[in-house]
Amino acid sequence: MYLIKVKVTYKESILDPQGQSVCNACHQLGFEGVRDVRVGKYFEVTLDVAASEVDETVRALCTELLVNHTMETYTYEISGISEVLA
Amino acid sequence: MYLIKVKVTYKESILDPQGQSVCNACHQLGFEGVRDVRVGKYFEVTLDVAASEVDETVRALCTELLVNHTMETYTYEISGISEVLA
C-alpha cells in the first residue's frame, strides 16, 4: 500500500487570480513581507498496487484525471504505508 | 527571500465528498488500486522577511488566512531562495 502526495500548480505563464487575491488579503492583514502567492491543488491518494506499477499508475492518474495539462504542472511523492491489520 | 510550501487538508474526522468523487472517477477510469483520495489546498508563498521571523510569520499566515481551523489541518516547508538580481 502506498501514499501518493500530488501537488498541482499553474504553469508559470498562467495568470493566477486566486493567488493574487490571497496575496492582497495578506497585505491587508499586515503581512507586508509576502511577495507572491500561488494557489494549487493537493491530493493524497492511497494506492494498492504492486511496487513495479506505482510510478506508472501515478503518472497515468495525473495525466488522465488530476491535472489539466494545458494550464497545470505537477509533482508527486511516493511513500510506503504498512497496512494496520485489525 | 523564502519559498513556503503549505499543504492544507481536511482533518481525519471530516467527510471529504470531493475526495470521494475523485476516488469514484478513478475507479470508473479503471484505476482499481485506488483505495482513498483526500483533496486539499496547496499554497506557494514567496516571503521576504528576516530569518528569525519566517516560522512565526508562516504560522500567523496559516492561522489568520490560509487555514480553516475547525475543519482543516496543515503542514509547511520553508526553503530559502536566492534573489536573482537583474
Backbone of each chain as nested JSON, in Angstrom:
{
  "chains": [
    {"id": "A", "residues": [
      {"number": 1, "name": "MET", "atoms": {"N": [0.867, -1.194, 0.0], "CA": [0.0, 0.0, 0.0], "C": [0.9, 1.238, 0.0]}},
      {"number": 2, "name": "TYR", "atoms": {"N": [0.51, 2.231, -0.811], "CA": [1.348, 3.432, -0.946], "C": [0.507, 4.69, -0.732]}},
      {"number": 3, "name": "LEU", "atoms": {"N": [1.149, 5.717, -0.16], "CA": [0.503, 7.024, -0.046], "C": [1.199, 7.963, -1.037]}},
      {"number": 4, "name": "ILE", "atoms": {"N": [0.418, 8.472, -1.986], "CA": [0.962, 9.355, -3.008], "C": [0.522, 10.794, -2.692]}},
      {"number": 5, "name": "LYS", "atoms": {"N": [1.493, 11.689, -2.61], "CA": [1.174, 13.104, -2.36], "C": [1.421, 13.882, -3.652]}},
      {"number": 6, "name": "VAL", "atoms": {"N": [0.35, 14.441, -4.226], "CA": [0.451, 15.113, -5.523], "C": [0.175, 16.615, -5.327]}},
      {"number": 7, "name": "LYS", "atoms": {"N": [1.113, 17.436, -5.783], "CA": [0.924, 18.896, -5.742], "C": [0.73, 19.388, -7.177]}},
      {"number": 8, "name": "VAL", "atoms": {"N": [-0.386, 20.074, -7.41], "CA": [-0.707, 20.563, -8.754], "C": [-0.736, 22.088, -8.723]}},
      {"number": 9, "name": "THR", "atoms": {"N": [0.06, 22.729, -9.576], "CA": [0.085, 24.198, -9.608], "C": [-0.05, 24.691, -11.049]}},
      {"number": 10, "name": "TYR", "atoms": {"N": [-0.385, 25.958, -11.178], "CA": [-0.462, 26.528, -12.524], "C": [0.947, 26.633, -13.104]}},
      {"number": 11, "name": "LYS", "atoms": {"N": [1.056, 26.515, -14.416], "CA": [2.333, 26.765, -15.079], "C": [2.706, 28.239, -14.872]}},
      {"number": 12, "name": "GLU", "atoms": {"N": [4.014, 28.55, -14.904], "CA": [4.492, 29.91, -14.628], "C": [3.784, 30.942, -15.516]}},
      {"number": 13, "name": "SER", "atoms": {"N": [3.532, 30.555, -16.778], "CA": [2.995, 31.522, -17.754], "C": [1.521, 31.822, -17.517]}},
      {"number": 14, "name": "ILE", "atoms": {"N": [0.88, 31.045, -16.668], "CA": [-0.567, 31.196, -16.474], "C": [-0.864, 32.184, -15.332]}},
      {"number": 15, "name": "LEU", "atoms": {"N": [-1.743, 33.119, -15.57], "CA": [-2.163, 34.087, -14.542], "C": [-2.878, 33.339, -13.416]}},
      {"number": 16, "name": "ASP", "atoms": {"N": [-2.624, 33.77, -12.171], "CA": [-3.227, 33.075, -11.017], "C": [-4.03, 34.099, -10.199]}},
      {"number": 17, "name": "PRO", "atoms": {"N": [-5.245, 34.433, -10.658], "CA": [-6.025, 35.463, -9.957], "C": [-6.315, 35.109, -8.504]}},
      {"number": 18, "name": "GLN", "atoms": {"N": [-6.484, 33.811, -8.247], "CA": [-6.773, 33.388, -6.873], "C": [-5.544, 33.673, -5.987]}},
      {"number": 19, "name": "GLY", "atoms": {"N": [-4.373, 33.383, -6.533], "CA": [-3.146, 33.66, -5.792], "C": [-2.985, 35.149, -5.533]}},
      {"number": 20, "name": "GLN", "atoms": {"N": [-3.338, 35.948, -6.525], "CA": [-3.217, 37.41, -6.362], "C": [-4.173, 37.926, -5.288]}},
      {"number": 21, "name": "SER", "atoms": {"N": [-5.38, 37.376, -5.263], "CA": [-6.327, 37.872, -4.248], "C": [-5.881, 37.431, -2.844]}},
      {"number": 22, "name": "VAL", "atoms": {"N": [-5.27, 36.249, -2.741], "CA": [-4.755, 35.826, -1.427], "C": [-3.587, 36.737, -1.036]}},
      {"number": 23, "name": "CYS", "atoms": {"N": [-2.769, 37.092, -2.01], "CA": [-1.626, 37.987, -1.753], "C": [-2.134, 39.354, -1.267]}},
      {"number": 24, "name": "ASN", "atoms": {"N": [-3.16, 39.867, -1.908], "CA": [-3.745, 41.155, -1.473], "C": [-4.297, 41.049, -0.05]}},
      {"number": 25, "name": "ALA", "atoms": {"N": [-4.944, 39.945, 0.221], "CA": [-5.512, 39.74, 1.566], "C": [-4.386, 39.702, 2.611]}},
      {"number": 26, "name": "CYS", "atoms": {"N": [-3.26, 39.087, 2.245], "CA": [-2.116, 39.044, 3.168], "C": [-1.668, 40.47, 3.5]}},
      {"number": 27, "name": "HIS", "atoms": {"N": [-1.591, 41.3, 2.485], "CA": [-1.154, 42.694, 2.71], "C": [-2.17, 43.435, 3.575]}},
      {"number": 28, "name": "GLN", "atoms": {"N": [-3.448, 43.201, 3.311], "CA": [-4.475, 43.879, 4.126], "C": [-4.41, 43.439, 5.597]}},
      {"number": 29, "name": "LEU", "atoms": {"N": [-3.948, 42.212, 5.815], "CA": [-3.847, 41.722, 7.201], "C": [-2.513, 42.132, 7.832]}},
      {"number": 30, "name": "GLY", "atoms": {"N": [-1.708, 42.883, 7.042], "CA": [-0.469, 43.404, 7.603], "C": [0.763, 42.555, 7.318]}},
      {"number": 31, "name": "PHE", "atoms": {"N": [0.638, 41.523, 6.499], "CA": [1.803, 40.681, 6.149], "C": [2.513, 41.302, 4.937]}},
      {"number": 32, "name": "GLU", "atoms": {"N": [3.237, 42.403, 5.197], "CA": [3.874, 43.143, 4.103], "C": [4.976, 42.334, 3.424]}},
      {"number": 33, "name": "GLY", "atoms": {"N": [5.528, 41.354, 4.136], "CA": [6.654, 40.592, 3.584], "C": [6.261, 39.613, 2.493]}},
      {"number": 34, "name": "VAL", "atoms": {"N": [4.974, 39.416, 2.277], "CA": [4.518, 38.45, 1.259], "C": [4.693, 39.064, -0.126]}},
      {"number": 35, "name": "ARG", "atoms": {"N": [5.514, 38.461, -0.959], "CA": [5.804, 38.994, -2.292], "C": [4.89, 38.366, -3.351]}},
      {"number": 36, "name": "ASP", "atoms": {"N": [4.582, 37.065, -3.174], "CA": [3.767, 36.397, -4.199], "C": [3.101, 35.172, -3.572]}},
      {"number": 37, "name": "VAL", "atoms": {"N": [1.913, 34.844, -4.081], "CA": [1.218, 33.635, -3.62], "C": [0.719, 32.874, -4.847]}},
      {"number": 38, "name": "ARG", "atoms": {"N": [0.998, 31.571, -4.9], "CA": [0.449, 30.702, -5.953], "C": [-0.456, 29.682, -5.262]}},
      {"number": 39, "name": "VAL", "atoms": {"N": [-1.649, 29.531, -5.79], "CA": [-2.602, 28.596, -5.18], "C": [-2.767, 27.388, -6.093]}},
      {"number": 40, "name": "GLY", "atoms": {"N": [-2.743, 26.182, -5.491], "CA": [-2.901, 24.979, -6.308], "C": [-3.723, 23.935, -5.588]}},
      {"number": 41, "name": "LYS", "atoms": {"N": [-3.718, 22.715, -6.168], "CA": [-4.485, 21.609, -5.591], "C": [-3.504, 20.613, -4.964]}},
      {"number": 42, "name": "TYR", "atoms": {"N": [-4.012, 19.923, -3.939], "CA": [-3.169, 18.92, -3.264], "C": [-3.996, 17.646, -3.091]}},
      {"number": 43, "name": "PHE", "atoms": {"N": [-3.428, 16.521, -3.53], "CA": [-4.14, 15.237, -3.419], "C": [-3.295, 14.268, -2.594]}},
      {"number": 44, "name": "GLU", "atoms": {"N": [-3.971, 13.523, -1.737], "CA": [-3.331, 12.375, -1.075], "C": [-4.101, 11.138, -1.531]}},
      {"number": 45, "name": "VAL", "atoms": {"N": [-3.4, 10.269, -2.262], "CA": [-4.044, 9.096, -2.854], "C": [-3.459, 7.842, -2.199]}},
      {"number": 46, "name": "THR", "atoms": {"N": [-4.328, 7.007, -1.665], "CA": [-3.893, 5.713, -1.123], "C": [-4.03, 4.688, -2.228]}},
      {"number": 47, "name": "LEU", "atoms": {"N": [-2.91, 4.046, -2.552], "CA": [-2.858, 3.195, -3.748], "C": [-2.387, 1.795, -3.377]}},
      {"number": 48, "name": "ASP", "atoms": {"N": [-3.133, 0.798, -3.81], "CA": [-2.817, -0.599, -3.505], "C": [-2.489, -1.322, -4.808]}},
      {"number": 49, "name": "VAL", "atoms": {"N": [-1.232, -1.176, -5.241], "CA": [-0.759, -1.848, -6.469], "C": [0.629, -2.415, -6.189]}},
      {"number": 50, "name": "ALA", "atoms": {"N": [1.113, -3.216, -7.131], "CA": [2.46, -3.792, -6.983], "C": [3.508, -2.684, -7.072]}},
      {"number": 51, "name": "ALA", "atoms": {"N": [4.636, -2.899, -6.401], "CA": [5.693, -1.87, -6.354], "C": [6.115, -1.441, -7.759]}},
      {"number": 52, "name": "SER", "atoms": {"N": [6.134, -2.405, -8.677], "CA": [6.607, -2.116, -10.041], "C": [5.633, -1.235, -10.817]}},
      {"number": 53, "name": "GLU", "atoms": {"N": [4.397, -1.144, -10.324], "CA": [3.372, -0.39, -11.073], "C": [3.094, 0.997, -10.491]}},
      {"number": 54, "name": "VAL", "atoms": {"N": [3.649, 1.301, -9.304], "CA": [3.259, 2.527, -8.593], "C": [3.527, 3.777, -9.447]}},
      {"number": 55, "name": "ASP", "atoms": {"N": [4.741, 3.928, -9.903], "CA": [5.12, 5.153, -10.616], "C": [4.267, 5.349, -11.868]}},
      {"number": 56, "name": "GLU", "atoms": {"N": [4.14, 4.267, -12.62], "CA": [3.37, 4.322, -13.864], "C": [1.901, 4.662, -13.582]}},
      {"number": 57, "name": "THR", "atoms": {"N": [1.344, 4.09, -12.515], "CA": [-0.063, 4.338, -12.156], "C": [-0.256, 5.801, -11.748]}},
      {"number": 58, "name": "VAL", "atoms": {"N": [0.684, 6.326, -10.98], "CA": [0.564, 7.724, -10.537], "C": [0.608, 8.663, -11.742]}},
      {"number": 59, "name": "ARG", "atoms": {"N": [1.539, 8.412, -12.65], "CA": [1.63, 9.267, -13.846], "C": [0.35, 9.181, -14.679]}},
      {"number": 60, "name": "ALA", "atoms": {"N": [-0.2, 7.981, -14.808], "CA": [-1.434, 7.819, -15.593], "C": [-2.592, 8.535, -14.897]}},
      {"number": 61, "name": "LEU", "atoms": {"N": [-2.671, 8.421, -13.563], "CA": [-3.732, 9.105, -12.801], "C": [-3.651, 10.618, -13.029]}},
      {"number": 62, "name": "CYS", "atoms": {"N": [-2.442, 11.139, -12.953], "CA": [-2.266, 12.595, -13.13], "C": [-2.592, 12.994, -14.56]}},
      {"number": 63, "name": "THR", "atoms": {"N": [-2.159, 12.183, -15.508], "CA": [-2.401, 12.516, -16.921], "C": [-3.889, 12.472, -17.252]}},
      {"number": 64, "name": "GLU", "atoms": {"N": [-4.57, 11.433, -16.752], "CA": [-5.965, 11.226, -17.171], "C": [-6.984, 11.954, -16.303]}},
      {"number": 65, "name": "LEU", "atoms": {"N": [-6.608, 12.323, -15.064], "CA": [-7.678, 12.831, -14.181], "C": [-7.297, 14.058, -13.337]}},
      {"number": 66, "name": "LEU", "atoms": {"N": [-6.176, 14.006, -12.679], "CA": [-5.913, 15.004, -11.629], "C": [-5.365, 16.335, -12.167]}},
      {"number": 67, "name": "VAL", "atoms": {"N": [-4.777, 16.321, -13.378], "CA": [-4.077, 17.521, -13.842], "C": [-4.599, 17.98, -15.202]}},
      {"number": 68, "name": "ASN", "atoms": {"N": [-4.819, 19.29, -15.312], "CA": [-5.199, 19.885, -16.608], "C": [-3.905, 20.335, -17.273]}},
      {"number": 69, "name": "HIS", "atoms": {"N": [-3.454, 19.566, -18.253], "CA": [-2.094, 19.75, -18.79], "C": [-1.92, 21.028, -19.595]}},
      {"number": 70, "name": "THR", "atoms": {"N": [-3.007, 21.644, -19.997], "CA": [-2.867, 22.896, -20.749], "C": [-2.344, 24.002, -19.824]}},
      {"number": 71, "name": "MET", "atoms": {"N": [-2.824, 23.966, -18.572], "CA": [-2.547, 25.081, -17.659], "C": [-1.715, 24.688, -16.432]}},
      {"number": 72, "name": "GLU", "atoms": {"N": [-1.699, 23.38, -16.122], "CA": [-1.117, 22.98, -14.837], "C": [0.094, 22.079, -14.993]}},
      {"number": 73, "name": "THR", "atoms": {"N": [0.911, 22.088, -13.934], "CA": [2.035, 21.17, -13.845], "C": [1.946, 20.481, -12.485]}},
      {"number": 74, "name": "TYR", "atoms": {"N": [2.676, 19.38, -12.291], "CA": [2.527, 18.656, -11.015], "C": [3.838, 18.023, -10.561]}},
      {"number": 75, "name": "THR", "atoms": {"N": [3.9, 17.779, -9.262], "CA": [4.985, 16.979, -8.686], "C": [4.33, 15.96, -7.746]}},
      {"number": 76, "name": "TYR", "atoms": {"N": [5.02, 14.846, -7.487], "CA": [4.43, 13.869, -6.565], "C": [5.513, 13.179, -5.748]}},
      {"number": 77, "name": "GLU", "atoms": {"N": [5.089, 12.689, -4.58], "CA": [5.97, 11.924, -3.688], "C": [5.28, 10.592, -3.399]}},
      {"number": 78, "name": "ILE", "atoms": {"N": [6.09, 9.524, -3.372], "CA": [5.526, 8.203, -3.087], "C": [6.09, 7.72, -1.747]}},
      {"number": 79, "name": "SER", "atoms": {"N": [5.23, 7.343, -0.828], "CA": [5.751, 6.739, 0.418], "C": [4.948, 5.476, 0.724]}},
      {"number": 80, "name": "GLY", "atoms": {"N": [5.663, 4.467, 1.191], "CA": [5.016, 3.196, 1.507], "C": [4.299, 3.322, 2.838]}},
      {"number": 81, "name": "ILE", "atoms": {"N": [3.099, 2.711, 2.97], "CA": [2.411, 2.705, 4.255], "C": [2.13, 1.251, 4.59]}},
      {"number": 82, "name": "SER", "atoms": {"N": [2.517, 0.844, 5.812], "CA": [2.286, -0.542, 6.202], "C": [0.825, -0.645, 6.618]}},
      {"number": 83, "name": "GLU", "atoms": {"N": [0.152, -1.751, 6.153], "CA": [-1.269, -1.93, 6.42], "C": [-1.45, -2.299, 7.897]}},
      {"number": 84, "name": "VAL", "atoms": {"N": [-2.33, -1.641, 8.609], "CA": [-2.586, -1.941, 10.028], "C": [-3.677, -3.019, 10.076]}},
      {"number": 85, "name": "LEU", "atoms": {"N": [-3.273, -4.274, 10.432], "CA": [-4.239, -5.376, 10.386], "C": [-5.13, -5.321, 11.625]}},
      {"number": 86, "name": "ALA", "atoms": {"N": [-6.398, -5.399, 11.421], "CA": [-7.374, -5.266, 12.535], "C": [-7.202, -6.406, 13.532]}}
    ]},
    {"id": "B", "residues": [
      {"number": 1, "name": "MET", "atoms": {"N": [15.001, 35.95, 1.115], "CA": [13.693, 35.607, 0.494], "C": [13.456, 34.112, 0.691]}},
      {"number": 2, "name": "TYR", "atoms": {"N": [12.229, 33.758, 0.985], "CA": [11.931, 32.348, 1.281], "C": [10.728, 31.889, 0.458]}},
      {"number": 3, "name": "LEU", "atoms": {"N": [10.752, 30.597, 0.1], "CA": [9.591, 29.992, -0.563], "C": [8.947, 29.045, 0.448]}},
      {"number": 4, "name": "ILE", "atoms": {"N": [7.699, 29.315, 0.78], "CA": [6.977, 28.499, 1.746], "C": [5.961, 27.641, 1.003]}},
      {"number": 5, "name": "LYS", "atoms": {"N": [6.036, 26.334, 1.234], "CA": [5.071, 25.429, 0.6], "C": [4.114, 24.925, 1.681]}},
      {"number": 6, "name": "VAL", "atoms": {"N": [2.834, 25.282, 1.545], "CA": [1.845, 24.942, 2.577], "C": [0.829, 23.946, 1.992]}},
      {"number": 7, "name": "LYS", "atoms": {"N": [0.654, 22.824, 2.68], "CA": [-0.357, 21.826, 2.28], "C": [-1.473, 21.85, 3.316]}},
      {"number": 8, "name": "VAL", "atoms": {"N": [-2.688, 22.076, 2.846], "CA": [-3.842, 22.15, 3.746], "C": [-4.794, 21.009, 3.417]}},
      {"number": 9, "name": "THR", "atoms": {"N": [-5.122, 20.189, 4.411], "CA": [-6.043, 19.069, 4.173], "C": [-7.124, 19.058, 5.246]}},
      {"number": 10, "name": "TYR", "atoms": {"N": [-8.202, 18.328, 4.953], "CA": [-9.263, 18.195, 5.96], "C": [-8.743, 17.337, 7.109]}},
      {"number": 11, "name": "LYS", "atoms": {"N": [-9.235, 17.609, 8.309], "CA": [-8.939, 16.737, 9.447], "C": [-9.529, 15.35, 9.174]}},
      {"number": 12, "name": "GLU", "atoms": {"N": [-8.947, 14.323, 9.768], "CA": [-9.365, 12.932, 9.518], "C": [-10.867, 12.753, 9.735]}},
      {"number": 13, "name": "SER", "atoms": {"N": [-11.39, 13.441, 10.763], "CA": [-12.801, 13.223, 11.151], "C": [-13.779, 13.887, 10.187]}},
      {"number": 14, "name": "ILE", "atoms": {"N": [-13.269, 14.72, 9.288], "CA": [-14.152, 15.477, 8.394], "C": [-14.4, 14.701, 7.092]}},
      {"number": 15, "name": "LEU", "atoms": {"N": [-15.646, 14.59, 6.695], "CA": [-16.011, 13.933, 5.441], "C": [-15.434, 14.728, 4.268]}},
      {"number": 16, "name": "ASP", "atoms": {"N": [-14.935, 14.005, 3.244], "CA": [-14.326, 14.693, 2.096], "C": [-15.055, 14.266, 0.818]}},
      {"number": 17, "name": "PRO", "atoms": {"N": [-16.236, 14.864, 0.551], "CA": [-17.018, 14.438, -0.618], "C": [-16.273, 14.615, -1.939]}},
      {"number": 18, "name": "GLN", "atoms": {"N": [-15.45, 15.663, -1.999], "CA": [-14.687, 15.9, -3.23], "C": [-13.693, 14.752, -3.441]}},
      {"number": 19, "name": "GLY", "atoms": {"N": [-13.05, 14.342, -2.366], "CA": [-12.118, 13.226, -2.447], "C": [-12.821, 11.942, -2.858]}},
      {"number": 20, "name": "GLN", "atoms": {"N": [-14.02, 11.74, -2.336], "CA": [-14.78, 10.524, -2.691], "C": [-15.167, 10.526, -4.162]}},
      {"number": 21, "name": "SER", "atoms": {"N": [-15.545, 11.709, -4.674], "CA": [-15.946, 11.735, -6.1], "C": [-14.722, 11.516, -6.992]}},
      {"number": 22, "name": "VAL", "atoms": {"N": [-13.552, 12.023, -6.576], "CA": [-12.333, 11.758, -7.364], "C": [-12.003, 10.267, -7.297]}},
      {"number": 23, "name": "CYS", "atoms": {"N": [-12.208, 9.67, -6.129], "CA": [-11.951, 8.239, -5.968], "C": [-12.87, 7.43, -6.884]}},
      {"number": 24, "name": "ASN", "atoms": {"N": [-14.131, 7.799, -6.927], "CA": [-15.08, 7.106, -7.826], "C": [-14.661, 7.265, -9.281]}},
      {"number": 25, "name": "ALA", "atoms": {"N": [-14.236, 8.46, -9.63], "CA": [-13.804, 8.706, -11.018], "C": [-12.591, 7.834, -11.353]}},
      {"number": 26, "name": "CYS", "atoms": {"N": [-11.699, 7.67, -10.382], "CA": [-10.523, 6.806, -10.607], "C": [-10.98, 5.396, -10.955]}},
      {"number": 27, "name": "HIS", "atoms": {"N": [-11.941, 4.901, -10.192], "CA": [-12.437, 3.529, -10.441], "C": [-13.102, 3.447, -11.802]}},
      {"number": 28, "name": "GLN", "atoms": {"N": [-13.877, 4.469, -12.168], "CA": [-14.54, 4.445, -13.48], "C": [-13.518, 4.456, -14.619]}},
      {"number": 29, "name": "LEU", "atoms": {"N": [-12.343, 5.05, -14.353], "CA": [-11.307, 5.091, -15.398], "C": [-10.454, 3.822, -15.362]}},
      {"number": 30, "name": "GLY", "atoms": {"N": [-10.797, 2.915, -14.439], "CA": [-10.085, 1.635, -14.418], "C": [-8.952, 1.561, -13.416]}},
      {"number": 31, "name": "PHE", "atoms": {"N": [-8.777, 2.565, -12.588], "CA": [-7.716, 2.542, -11.57], "C": [-8.246, 1.852, -10.309]}},
      {"number": 32, "name": "GLU", "atoms": {"N": [-8.372, 0.525, -10.378], "CA": [-8.978, -0.229, -9.269], "C": [-8.122, -0.166, -8.007]}},
      {"number": 33, "name": "GLY", "atoms": {"N": [-6.83, 0.087, -8.161], "CA": [-5.936, 0.066, -6.997], "C": [-6.082, 1.266, -6.074]}},
      {"number": 34, "name": "VAL", "atoms": {"N": [-6.85, 2.265, -6.489], "CA": [-7.017, 3.468, -5.656], "C": [-7.967, 3.148, -4.499]}},
      {"number": 35, "name": "ARG", "atoms": {"N": [-7.508, 3.249, -3.288], "CA": [-8.301, 2.923, -2.099], "C": [-8.97, 4.166, -1.515]}},
      {"number": 36, "name": "ASP", "atoms": {"N": [-8.26, 5.31, -1.569], "CA": [-8.835, 6.518, -0.96], "C": [-8.167, 7.742, -1.583]}},
      {"number": 37, "name": "VAL", "atoms": {"N": [-8.925, 8.835, -1.668], "CA": [-8.369, 10.1, -2.174], "C": [-8.801, 11.218, -1.223]}},
      {"number": 38, "name": "ARG", "atoms": {"N": [-7.833, 12.034, -0.806], "CA": [-8.133, 13.227, 0.006], "C": [-7.71, 14.443, -0.823]}},
      {"number": 39, "name": "VAL", "atoms": {"N": [-8.597, 15.404, -0.942], "CA": [-8.305, 16.594, -1.747], "C": [-8.092, 17.773, -0.812]}},
      {"number": 40, "name": "GLY", "atoms": {"N": [-7.03, 18.563, -1.096], "CA": [-6.764, 19.723, -0.241], "C": [-6.265, 20.896, -1.053]}},
      {"number": 41, "name": "LYS", "atoms": {"N": [-5.776, 21.912, -0.331], "CA": [-5.274, 23.129, -0.997], "C": [-3.752, 23.158, -0.857]}},
      {"number": 42, "name": "TYR", "atoms": {"N": [-3.125, 23.806, -1.848], "CA": [-1.663, 23.907, -1.828], "C": [-1.284, 25.356, -2.131]}},
      {"number": 43, "name": "PHE", "atoms": {"N": [-0.442, 25.924, -1.274], "CA": [-0.018, 27.323, -1.465], "C": [1.505, 27.382, -1.581]}},
      {"number": 44, "name": "GLU", "atoms": {"N": [1.974, 28.196, -2.513], "CA": [3.402, 28.534, -2.544], "C": [3.499, 30.045, -2.287]}},
      {"number": 45, "name": "VAL", "atoms": {"N": [4.101, 30.398, -1.169], "CA": [4.164, 31.804, -0.749], "C": [5.618, 32.273, -0.791]}},
      {"number": 46, "name": "THR", "atoms": {"N": [5.875, 33.341, -1.51], "CA": [7.212, 33.948, -1.521], "C": [7.231, 35.025, -0.442]}},
      {"number": 47, "name": "LEU", "atoms": {"N": [8.165, 34.846, 0.498], "CA": [8.148, 35.69, 1.708], "C": [9.487, 36.389, 1.889]}},
      {"number": 48, "name": "ASP", "atoms": {"N": [9.439, 37.701, 2.078], "CA": [10.663, 38.499, 2.224], "C": [10.688, 39.074, 3.638]}},
      {"number": 49, "name": "VAL", "atoms": {"N": [11.158, 38.261, 4.593], "CA": [11.267, 38.707, 5.996], "C": [12.606, 38.209, 6.546]}},
      {"number": 50, "name": "ALA", "atoms": {"N": [12.944, 38.684, 7.734], "CA": [14.198, 38.251, 8.365], "C": [14.107, 36.771, 8.739]}},
      {"number": 51, "name": "ALA", "atoms": {"N": [15.254, 36.104, 8.747], "CA": [15.28, 34.654, 9.032], "C": [14.596, 34.337, 10.359]}},
      {"number": 52, "name": "SER", "atoms": {"N": [14.764, 35.223, 11.321], "CA": [14.211, 34.958, 12.659], "C": [12.683, 35.046, 12.68]}},
      {"number": 53, "name": "GLU", "atoms": {"N": [12.112, 35.659, 11.657], "CA": [10.647, 35.877, 11.648], "C": [9.889, 34.891, 10.758]}},
      {"number": 54, "name": "VAL", "atoms": {"N": [10.621, 34.094, 9.953], "CA": [9.955, 33.275, 8.933], "C": [8.927, 32.332, 9.559]}},
      {"number": 55, "name": "ASP", "atoms": {"N": [9.34, 31.522, 10.501], "CA": [8.472, 30.491, 11.061], "C": [7.224, 31.108, 11.695]}},
      {"number": 56, "name": "GLU", "atoms": {"N": [7.463, 32.161, 12.463], "CA": [6.35, 32.829, 13.153], "C": [5.373, 33.44, 12.135]}},
      {"number": 57, "name": "THR", "atoms": {"N": [5.925, 34.026, 11.054], "CA": [5.08, 34.646, 10.022], "C": [4.236, 33.587, 9.315]}},
      {"number": 58, "name": "VAL", "atoms": {"N": [4.852, 32.468, 9.002], "CA": [4.113, 31.403, 8.304], "C": [2.974, 30.89, 9.175]}},
      {"number": 59, "name": "ARG", "atoms": {"N": [3.257, 30.665, 10.468], "CA": [2.194, 30.183, 11.364], "C": [1.064, 31.202, 11.469]}},
      {"number": 60, "name": "ALA", "atoms": {"N": [1.426, 32.484, 11.538], "CA": [0.39, 33.523, 11.647], "C": [-0.436, 33.574, 10.363]}},
      {"number": 61, "name": "LEU", "atoms": {"N": [0.237, 33.454, 9.193], "CA": [-0.475, 33.459, 7.905], "C": [-1.484, 32.309, 7.851]}},
      {"number": 62, "name": "CYS", "atoms": {"N": [-1.03, 31.146, 8.281], "CA": [-1.916, 29.969, 8.236], "C": [-3.064, 30.146, 9.219]}},
      {"number": 63, "name": "THR", "atoms": {"N": [-2.759, 30.663, 10.389], "CA": [-3.794, 30.826, 11.426], "C": [-4.822, 31.863, 11.002]}},
      {"number": 64, "name": "GLU", "atoms": {"N": [-4.362, 32.965, 10.43], "CA": [-5.284, 34.083, 10.154], "C": [-5.951, 34.018, 8.794]}},
      {"number": 65, "name": "LEU", "atoms": {"N": [-5.333, 33.252, 7.835], "CA": [-5.887, 33.375, 6.472], "C": [-6.028, 32.061, 5.7]}},
      {"number": 66, "name": "LEU", "atoms": {"N": [-4.97, 31.272, 5.694], "CA": [-4.937, 30.151, 4.745], "C": [-5.693, 28.912, 5.227]}},
      {"number": 67, "name": "VAL", "atoms": {"N": [-5.919, 28.772, 6.515], "CA": [-6.461, 27.51, 7.04], "C": [-7.729, 27.752, 7.86]}},
      {"number": 68, "name": "ASN", "atoms": {"N": [-8.747, 26.921, 7.59], "CA": [-9.976, 26.95, 8.402], "C": [-9.781, 25.932, 9.524]}},
      {"number": 69, "name": "HIS", "atoms": {"N": [-9.51, 26.429, 10.724], "CA": [-9.052, 25.535, 11.794], "C": [-10.126, 24.59, 12.327]}},
      {"number": 70, "name": "THR", "atoms": {"N": [-11.364, 24.883, 12.036], "CA": [-12.433, 23.993, 12.512], "C": [-12.362, 22.664, 11.762]}},
      {"number": 71, "name": "MET", "atoms": {"N": [-12.025, 22.744, 10.457], "CA": [-12.109, 21.559, 9.606], "C": [-10.772, 21.121, 9.032]}},
      {"number": 72, "name": "GLU", "atoms": {"N": [-9.786, 22.013, 9.033], "CA": [-8.554, 21.72, 8.288], "C": [-7.324, 21.666, 9.193]}},
      {"number": 73, "name": "THR", "atoms": {"N": [-6.313, 20.973, 8.667], "CA": [-5.014, 20.938, 9.316], "C": [-3.975, 21.252, 8.239]}},
      {"number": 74, "name": "TYR", "atoms": {"N": [-2.738, 21.597, 8.636], "CA": [-1.765, 21.992, 7.608], "C": [-0.347, 21.567, 7.969]}},
      {"number": 75, "name": "THR", "atoms": {"N": [0.477, 21.471, 6.935], "CA": [1.918, 21.29, 7.119], "C": [2.599, 22.283, 6.193]}},
      {"number": 76, "name": "TYR", "atoms": {"N": [3.855, 22.635, 6.503], "CA": [4.555, 23.573, 5.623], "C": [6.039, 23.269, 5.574]}},
      {"number": 77, "name": "GLU", "atoms": {"N": [6.656, 23.689, 4.462], "CA": [8.104, 23.546, 4.269], "C": [8.656, 24.931, 3.942]}},
      {"number": 78, "name": "ILE", "atoms": {"N": [9.821, 25.232, 4.518], "CA": [10.454, 26.529, 4.25], "C": [11.74, 26.281, 3.474]}},
      {"number": 79, "name": "SER", "atoms": {"N": [11.914, 26.941, 2.333], "CA": [13.203, 26.834, 1.632], "C": [13.649, 28.229, 1.224]}},
      {"number": 80, "name": "GLY", "atoms": {"N": [14.951, 28.444, 1.374], "CA": [15.489, 29.758, 1.039], "C": [15.631, 29.879, -0.47]}},
      {"number": 81, "name": "ILE", "atoms": {"N": [15.349, 31.054, -1.056], "CA": [15.551, 31.256, -2.49], "C": [16.45, 32.474, -2.634]}},
      {"number": 82, "name": "SER", "atoms": {"N": [17.573, 32.299, -3.407], "CA": [18.478, 33.436, -3.568], "C": [17.837, 34.37, -4.587]}},
      {"number": 83, "name": "GLU", "atoms": {"N": [17.901, 35.7, -4.316], "CA": [17.282, 36.687, -5.195], "C": [18.113, 36.807, -6.476]}},
      {"number": 84, "name": "VAL", "atoms": {"N": [17.49, 36.726, -7.628], "CA": [18.211, 36.871, -8.905], "C": [18.237, 38.371, -9.238]}},
      {"number": 85, "name": "LEU", "atoms": {"N": [19.425, 39.004, -9.11], "CA": [19.498, 40.458, -9.324], "C": [19.518, 40.741, -10.82]}},
      {"number": 86, "name": "ALA", "atoms": {"N": [18.676, 41.618, -11.235], "CA": [18.526, 41.935, -12.686], "C": [19.806, 42.558, -13.224]}}
    ]}
  ]
}
